[in-house]
Amino acid sequence: MRIAVIGTGHVGLVTCATLANYGHEVRGTDADTAKINLLEQGRTPFREPGLEELVERELSEGRLSFSTDLDSVMADAEVAFICVGTPPKADGEANLLAVESSGRDVARHATRDIVVVEKSTVPVGTAGWLQRTLSRERRDLRFQVVSNPEFLREGKAVQDALEPDRILIGADSPEAFETMRGVYRPWTDKGSLLIETDIATAELAKHACNAFLALKISYINAIAQVAEQSNADVVAIADVMGADPRIGRAFLNAGLGYGGSCFPKDLVAFDRLAAKLGVELPLLREIAHINEQAVEATVHKVREALWNLDDKRIALLGLAFKPETDDVRFSPAIALARVLLSNGAVVVGYDPWAGENAKAELPGLELASDPYAAATSAHCLILCTEWDEFRTIDLDRLRDVMAYPLVVDGRNLFDPTDMRRAGFTYYPTGRPAVVPDPADSMPVPGA
């Protein structure tokens, strides 16, 4: 099928590449000319494992192209995916101007009757407004709006798009459903689950899913605070909970909290939407509040360990909001760094991919070239993002370059026994603190 994709951010570009991978002719466009120029060269404007290779391959195969010329993008397109951003307004409500503008562009440049797909995360009811916008712009064509929310995890987006656990389609006509079945037939032929609903259900389901995942994260972080005060182990508690199939273990890792472009803004947008519909959901506000407390709790640990933060050198390992991405939007590490800097600390960070983005977000942050450079002369080290390379870090070398052997683990990445043996004072999250026994570092008689 001939498919147009409006917007080439995280969702749009992954959509472009994976649709082309399964044989569709895909043309992507974006208002950012520099981004399109980069994509035409087979380079991606952000880091996502496997994405640049997929884009480069599909460009060379001729199934994928990019352009700012909407006439060429929309020529003979049977389906148009709208994948633009929905950033929060000042009051937290989703800003849908880009969605409206994209709808107008699709209508003005379409050359045939077309199915228009909401891929962006939007409040319930957006499809109706989009349908009216399309019809007002062009009365000579038939536009059918479909809701097809994405369920992509940054860092695993290509995998999630190629092998989704479910595909959700909300439509209000048999023709629209049939078109979308055609789009996703390569997926369903391989066994992917296709769920078909009305449009409002599909729109609402996306917000409901994100809110529930955020709830699980905040819930286990609240339990972590109780565990720390009662000398219990939140990791073991999460394992017990996760063994119950009604609960599941996923998203029950206590730490610095969630971040990224989805959970924070979608949670607030969902709350504002519910309020407009006359429904009070204080639970959503409490989820966000507990998430903020996770950063505050980490700052408290550092302050308790160091007394004054002024002129203390604090190293942060990991700056992206999660591993395998360079995205620092709403990153807990950036929120933590901002608080530490405001309290007079010198903050130096290291991240395999996100350093420059973090520096742009927070100019006062110093960047290091590797974990050991970040830790050199540091009075405290905080593990913020659980990159795999940190799992195999040389603890002895790390301890030797630090001013104080003090580690606060915001992701429970390290093993407490290893930290004790290496001579660290170690503060995990929701687990008992480790204060090394001086005897651990004494030479063994006769050795």
C-alpha positions in Angstrom: 0.0 0.0 0.0 1.1 3.6 -0.5 1.3 5.2 2.9 2.2 8.8 4.0 3.6 9.5 7.5 3.3 13.0 8.9 6.0 13.6 11.6 9.3 11.8 11.9 9.9 11.8 15.6 10.3 8.7 17.7 6.9 7.4 16.8 6.8 8.6 13.2 10.2 7.4 12.1 9.8 4.0 13.7 6.4 3.8 11.9 8.0 4.7 8.6 10.8 2.2 8.8 8.7 -0.8 10.0 5.9 -0.2 7.6 8.4 -0.2 4.8 10.1 -3.3 6.2 6.9 -5.2 5.7 6.6 -4.1 2.0 4.6 -0.9 2.0 5.7 2.1 0.0 6.2 4.7 2.7 6.9 8.4 2.4 7.7 10.4 5.5 7.6 14.2 6.0 8.3 16.6 8.7 8.2 20.4 9.2 11.8 20.2 10.3 13.8 20.5 7.0 17.1 19.7 8.7 15.7 16.5 10.0 14.4 15.5 6.5 17.8 16.3 5.0 19.5 14.0 7.6 17.0 11.2 7.0 17.5 11.4 3.2 21.2 10.5 3.9 20.1 7.5 5.9 21.0 9.0 9.3 18.6 9.3 12.2 18.2 12.4 14.4 18.1 10.4 17.6 19.4 7.1 19.0 17.2 4.1 18.9 18.8 0.6 18.6 18.4 -0.9 15.1 16.5 2.1 13.7 19.3 3.7 11.6 20.2 0.4 10.0 16.5 -0.2 9.2 16.1 3.2 7.7 19.2 2.9 5.6 18.2 -0.5 4.3 14.6 0.6 3.4 15.9 3.7 1.6 18.3 1.6 -0.5 15.5 -0.9 -1.3 13.3 2.0 -2.5 10.4 1.3 -0.2 11.1 4.4 2.0 11.6 8.0 1.1 11.5 11.4 2.9 10.5 14.8 1.6 9.2 18.2 2.7 7.1 18.4 -0.5 3.6 17.4 0.7 2.3 17.0 -2.9 4.8 14.2 -3.5 4.3 12.7 -0.1 0.5 12.5 -0.4 0.3 11.6 -4.1 -1.9 8.5 -4.4 -1.5 7.7 -0.7 -4.2 5.4 0.6 -3.4 5.9 4.3 -1.9 8.8 6.1 -0.5 8.3 9.6 -0.3 11.4 11.9 2.6 11.0 14.2 3.2 14.6 15.5 3.9 15.7 19.0 1.2 16.6 21.5 3.2 18.5 24.1 1.6 19.8 27.3 0.2 23.3 27.6 0.9 25.4 30.6 -2.0 23.7 32.5 -1.0 20.2 31.4 -3.7 19.7 28.8 -2.4 18.2 25.5 -1.6 20.7 22.8 -3.2 19.4 19.6 -2.3 22.3 17.3 0.2 20.0 15.4 -2.5 17.4 15.0 -4.9 19.9 13.6 -2.3 21.4 11.3 -1.4 17.9 10.0 -5.0 17.2 9.3 -5.3 20.3 7.2 -2.1 19.4 5.3 -3.4 15.9 4.6 -6.7 17.2 3.3 -5.2 19.9 1.1 -2.7 17.6 -0.5 -4.6 14.3 -0.7 -5.3 13.0 -4.2 -7.9 10.4 -3.4 -10.2 9.2 -0.7 -8.0 8.3 2.3 -7.9 6.8 5.7 -6.3 9.1 8.2 -4.7 7.4 11.2 -4.2 9.0 14.7 -0.9 7.5 15.8 0.0 10.3 18.2 -1.3 10.0 21.8 -4.4 12.2 21.9 -7.3 12.8 24.3 -10.5 10.9 23.6 -12.7 12.9 21.2 -9.8 14.1 19.1 -10.9 11.9 16.1 -14.1 13.8 15.9 -12.4 17.2 15.7 -9.9 15.8 13.2 -12.8 14.4 11.1 -14.4 17.9 11.0 -11.1 19.6 10.1 -10.6 17.2 7.2 -14.1 17.6 5.9 -14.0 21.4 6.2 -10.8 21.6 4.1 -12.0 19.3 1.3 -15.6 18.3 0.5 -14.7 16.5 -2.7 -12.9 13.6 -1.0 -14.0 11.0 1.7 -11.9 11.0 4.8 -12.1 8.2 7.4 -10.4 8.8 10.7 -8.9 5.8 12.6 -7.3 5.6 16.0 -4.2 3.4 16.1 -2.2 4.2 19.2 1.4 3.2 19.5 2.7 1.1 22.3 6.4 1.6 21.8 9.1 1.5 24.5 12.0 3.8 23.8 15.2 1.7 23.5 13.1 -1.2 22.2 10.8 0.7 19.8 11.9 -1.2 16.6 11.5 -4.5 18.3 8.0 -3.5 19.6 6.9 -2.2 16.2 8.1 -5.2 14.2 6.8 -7.7 16.8 4.0 -6.0 18.8 2.1 -7.7 21.6 -1.1 -6.2 20.3 -2.3 -3.9 17.5 -5.2 -1.6 18.4 -7.5 -0.2 15.8 -10.5 2.0 16.6 -12.8 2.9 13.6 -16.4 3.5 12.9 -16.8 2.0 9.4 -16.3 -1.5 7.9 -14.2 0.1 5.1 -11.8 1.7 7.5 -11.3 -1.5 9.4 -10.7 -3.4 6.1 -8.1 -0.8 5.1 -6.3 -1.1 8.4 -6.4 -4.9 8.2 -4.6 -4.5 4.9 -2.0 -2.3 6.5 -1.3 -4.8 9.2 -1.8 -8.0 7.3 2.0 -8.8 7.3 1.9 -8.6 11.1 -1.3 -10.6 11.7 -0.1 -13.2 9.2 2.8 -13.7 11.6 0.4 -14.0 14.6 0.2 -10.5 16.0 -3.0 -9.9 18.0 -5.3 -7.4 16.3 -7.9 -5.7 18.6 -10.7 -3.7 16.9 -12.8 -1.3 18.9 -14.7 2.0 18.4 -12.6 5.1 18.1 -13.3 6.5 21.6 -12.3 3.2 23.3 -9.0 3.1 21.3 -8.2 6.7 22.2 -8.9 6.2 25.9 -7.1 2.9 26.1 -3.7 4.4 25.3 -4.0 6.9 28.2 -5.3 4.1 30.5 -2.3 1.9 29.7 0.3 4.6 30.3 -1.4 5.7 33.5 -1.5 2.1 34.8 2.2 1.5 34.0 3.1 4.7 35.8 1.0 3.6 38.7 3.0 0.4 39.1 6.3 2.3 39.1 5.0 4.8 41.7 3.5 2.1 43.8 6.7 0.2 44.2 8.6 3.4 44.9 6.1 4.1 47.7 6.7 0.6 49.0 10.5 1.3 48.8 10.1 4.2 51.2 8.3 2.0 53.7 10.9 -0.8 53.2 13.8 1.5 53.9 12.2 2.6 57.2 11.5 -1.0 58.3 14.7 -2.6 57.1 13.0 -4.7 54.5 14.0 -5.5 50.9 11.8 -4.0 48.2 13.5 -6.1 45.5 12.4 -9.3 47.3 8.9 -7.7 47.9 8.6 -7.0 44.2 9.6 -10.6 43.4 6.9 -11.9 45.7 4.3 -9.6 44.1 5.5 -10.4 40.6 5.0 -14.1 41.2 1.3 -13.5 41.4 0.1 -13.7 37.7 -2.6 -11.1 38.5 0.1 -8.6 39.2 3.2 -9.5 37.2 6.8 -8.5 37.8 7.2 -5.9 35.0 7.4 -2.2 36.1 8.0 -3.1 39.7 11.6 -2.0 39.9 12.0 0.7 42.6 14.2 3.6 41.8 14.4 7.3 40.7 11.0 7.1 39.0 9.7 7.3 35.5 10.6 9.9 32.9 10.6 10.3 29.1 8.2 12.0 26.7 5.1 9.8 27.5 4.3 9.0 31.1 4.7 12.5 32.6 2.8 14.4 30.0 0.2 11.7 29.3 -0.6 11.4 33.0 -1.3 15.1 33.4 -3.2 15.2 30.1 -5.4 12.3 31.2 -6.1 14.1 34.5 -7.1 17.3 32.6 -9.3 15.3 30.2 -11.1 13.5 33.0 -11.8 16.8 34.8 -13.2 18.3 31.6 -15.5 15.3 31.4 -16.6 15.8 35.0 -14.7 12.9 36.5 -12.3 13.4 39.4 -9.2 11.1 39.3 -7.0 12.2 42.3 -5.2 8.9 41.9 -3.4 10.3 38.8 -2.1 13.3 40.7 -0.9 11.1 43.5 1.0 8.9 41.0 2.9 12.0 39.8 3.5 13.2 43.4 5.1 9.9 44.4 7.2 10.0 41.3 8.6 13.4 42.3 9.2 12.0 45.8 11.6 9.4 44.4 14.1 12.1 43.4 13.5 14.0 46.7 14.3 10.8 48.6 17.6 10.4 46.7 18.6 14.0 47.5 17.8 13.3 51.1 20.1 10.3 51.2 23.0 12.3 49.7 22.4 15.1 52.2 22.3 12.7 55.1 25.6 11.1 53.9 27.5 14.3 53.1 25.9 16.8 55.5 26.4 20.0 53.4 26.2 19.8 49.6 28.0 23.0 48.9 31.2 22.4 47.0 30.7 18.7 47.1 31.6 16.9 43.9 28.8 14.5 42.9 29.0 12.0 40.0 26.0 10.8 38.1 26.2 7.6 36.1 23.4 7.7 33.4 21.6 10.8 32.3 19.0 9.5 29.8 15.6 8.7 31.3 16.2 5.0 30.6 18.9 2.8 28.9 19.3 2.5 25.2 18.1 6.0 24.3 19.6 9.5 24.2 16.3 11.0 25.4 16.6 13.2 28.5 13.0 14.6 28.4 11.7 14.5 32.0 14.7 12.4 33.0 14.9 11.8 36.7 18.7 12.2 36.4 18.3 15.7 35.1 15.8 16.6 37.8 18.2 15.3 40.4 21.2 17.2 38.9 19.1 20.4 38.9 18.4 20.1 42.6 22.0 19.2 43.5 23.3 22.2 41.5 20.8 24.5 43.2 22.2 23.4 46.5 25.8 24.3 45.6 27.1 20.9 44.5 29.4 20.4 41.6 27.7 17.8 39.4 29.5 15.8 36.8 27.7 13.2 34.7 28.5 10.4 32.2 26.1 8.7 29.8 27.0 6.5 26.8 24.6 8.4 24.5 22.8 11.2 26.2 25.6 13.5 27.4 25.2 16.3 24.9 21.4 16.3 25.2 21.8 16.5 29.0 24.3 19.4 28.7 21.9 21.3 26.4 19.1 20.8 29.0 21.3 21.7 31.9 24.3 23.8 31.0 25.7 23.8 34.6 26.3 20.1 34.3 29.8 18.9 33.7 30.3 15.9 31.3 32.9 13.2 31.7 34.2 10.8 29.1 33.7 7.6 31.1 32.5 6.4 34.5 35.8 6.6 36.1 36.5 10.2 35.0 33.1 11.1 36.4 33.9 9.5 39.7 37.4 11.0 40.0 37.5 13.1 43.3 33.8 12.6 43.8 32.4 12.7 47.3 29.4 10.7 46.2 28.4 8.7 43.1 24.7 8.2 42.2 23.6 5.5 39.7 20.8 7.1 37.8 20.3 5.0 34.6 20.9 1.2 34.5 23.0 1.0 31.4 24.5 -2.5 30.9 28.1 -1.2 30.9 27.6 -0.1 34.5 26.9 -3.7 35.5 30.4 -4.7 34.9 32.2 -1.6 36.2 35.5 -2.2 38.1 34.4 -1.4 41.7 38.0 -1.4 43.0 39.0 1.1 40.4 35.9 3.2 41.1 36.6 3.3 44.8 40.2 4.3 44.3 39.5 7.4 42.2 36.7 8.7 44.5 37.3 11.1 47.4 34.8 9.2 49.5 33.7 5.6 48.7 30.0 6.5 48.8 27.4 5.3 46.3 23.7 5.9 46.1 22.1 3.4 43.8 18.9 4.9 42.3 18.2 1.7 40.3 19.4 -1.1 42.5 21.9 -2.1 39.9 24.7 -3.2 42.1 24.9 -6.2 44.4 25.0 -5.2 48.1 27.5 -8.0 48.9 29.9 -6.8 46.1 29.6 -3.2 47.3 30.5 -4.3 50.9 33.5 -6.3 49.8 34.7 -3.4 47.7 34.6 -1.1 50.7 31.8 1.2 49.7 29.2 2.8 51.9 26.2 1.9 49.8 22.7 3.3 49.8 20.3 1.3 47.5 16.7 2.0 47.0 14.2 0.3 49.3 16.9 -2.0 50.7 19.0 -1.9 53.8 22.1 0.4 53.6 25.5 -1.2 53.5 28.2 0.1 55.8 31.4 -1.9 55.3 33.0 -3.7 58.2 36.6 -2.5 58.6 37.6 -6.1 59.0 36.5 -6.7 55.4 39.5 -4.8 54.1 42.0 -6.2 56.6 44.7 -8.6 55.2 44.2 -12.2 55.9 46.8 -13.6 58.3 49.4 -15.7 56.5 48.3 -14.4 53.1 
